């Protein structure tokens, strides 16, 4: 087999050398974000979850270091003071933040990161790292479907459900702070669309840092 003399321009597993991107997935609860995020991480190579820190307690099944870094308010405040977060926010009375170190180094090395964060974090990341950020918002197909999804197993009181609906509606009001909006009517269809967004964004010229050298070689007579 003939050797490609220009193969040094190619990233070992992802074609041309490129800068990673920050793929933000936000939605009101009940729009299927957790399912879509899980499927993306399962099926997409070179996509890692940015694991946030939070002061809320773990839910059953959640693993420290995998779903979140579960930390105390003191630890959180110290990290804020030491500027260890890329962004942080109060969400429903608890603190949430994106640790800086891993993501910054990972992006430079060409890895993509998935962020499951709210609109406040999205705004902050966009202000700080606009060219690296892709903002995707998921919407439920209808108010009735949202209510159905938030009603759960039918064991919650009317007040609890009304509270969830009010929260969801306040989250929906931030839909216009995003680059892409996908209505999640059917989970597989929605997943397909979100994958297409990632695929297209990966091909943006500005992210393909290996292009200059590659194209130069193509233009040698
Ligand atoms: P939950 O407690 O249900 O896991 O998350 C509550 C909300 O906080 C969700 O909307 C989730 O996207 C958001 N969230 C999780 N991690 C972060 C983070 O690091 N920063 C921000 N700004 N929001 C986050």
Boltz pocket constraint, residues with backbone or C-beta under 6 A from the ligand:
constraints:
  - pocket:
      binder: B
      contacts: [[A, 25], [A, 26], [A, 27], [A, 52], [A, 53], [A, 56], [A, 87], [A, 88], [A, 89], [A, 91], [A, 96], [A, 97], [A, 98], [A, 116], [A, 117], [A, 118], [A, 119], [A, 120], [A, 121], [A, 122]]
      max_distance: 6.0
